[in-house]
Amino acid sequence: MHKLGLKRKCKQRKYRSYQGEVGHIADNLLQRNFVALAPNEKWLTDVSEFKCAEVKLYLSPIKDLFNSEIIAYNLAPSPNFEQITRMMA
């Protein structure tokens, strides 16, 4: 590329994971038993990072294992989720 005088369009950024404080790791209460026999018996959550137009957004849904329904979710510009949780209708 250098010999032909070509340049790349955008700079390549190095991977940087979240470097904030590491919180408390929860105990493994489910022991990989992901079957619920009644509603609101077992809920799960996780944080996913999305890059949208040069901005990172973090999504954390809360899922009921009984019927796989999303109970609530939070979308925030930082992974600490200090904004209000949005409830599903």
C-alpha positions in Angstrom: 0.0 0.0 0.0 2.8 2.4 0.8 4.5 1.9 -2.6 1.2 2.7 -4.4 0.6 5.8 -2.2 -2.6 4.3 -0.7 -3.8 5.2 2.8 -6.5 3.7 4.9 -9.7 5.7 5.5 -9.8 5.5 9.3 -7.4 4.9 12.0 -7.4 1.4 13.5 -8.1 1.5 17.2 -6.7 -0.9 19.7 -9.1 -3.0 21.8 -9.7 -1.6 25.2 -12.0 -3.4 27.6 -13.8 -1.5 30.4 -11.2 -0.5 33.0 -13.5 0.7 35.7 -13.7 -0.8 39.1 -14.5 -4.5 39.2 -17.6 -5.1 41.2 -18.6 -8.0 43.4 -19.0 -11.4 41.6 -22.3 -12.9 42.5 -22.5 -16.5 43.9 -23.5 -19.2 41.4 -27.0 -19.9 42.8 -28.5 -21.5 39.7 -25.7 -24.2 39.3 -26.5 -24.2 35.5 -30.1 -25.2 36.2 -31.8 -22.8 33.8 -35.4 -24.2 34.1 -38.0 -22.3 36.1 -41.2 -24.0 37.1 -43.1 -20.8 38.0 -43.0 -17.1 36.8 -40.7 -14.8 38.7 -38.8 -17.7 40.1 -35.5 -17.2 38.2 -34.3 -14.0 36.5 -31.1 -13.5 34.5 -29.2 -10.5 33.2 -26.1 -9.7 31.3 -24.4 -6.6 29.8 -23.8 -6.2 26.0 -21.8 -3.4 24.4 -22.9 -1.9 21.1 -21.1 0.7 19.0 -23.5 3.0 17.3 -22.1 6.0 15.2 -18.8 6.3 17.2 -20.7 6.0 20.5 -20.7 2.9 22.8 -24.1 1.9 24.3 -24.6 -0.7 27.0 -27.7 -2.9 27.1 -28.7 -5.0 30.1 -32.0 -6.9 29.8 -33.6 -8.9 32.6 -35.1 -12.2 31.4 -37.5 -14.5 33.2 -36.5 -18.1 32.7 -40.0 -19.4 33.0 -41.2 -18.1 29.6 -38.1 -16.3 28.3 -39.9 -12.9 28.6 -37.9 -9.7 28.9 -39.1 -8.2 32.2 -37.1 -4.9 32.0 -34.1 -3.5 30.3 -31.6 -0.7 30.7 -29.7 1.2 27.9 -27.0 3.5 29.0 -23.9 5.3 27.7 -21.7 3.7 30.4 -21.6 0.2 31.9 -22.4 1.3 35.4 -26.1 1.8 34.6 -26.8 4.8 36.7 -29.8 5.7 34.6 -33.4 4.6 35.3 -34.4 1.0 34.2 -37.0 0.9 31.6 -39.9 -1.5 32.3 -41.6 -3.3 29.4 -45.4 -2.7 29.0 
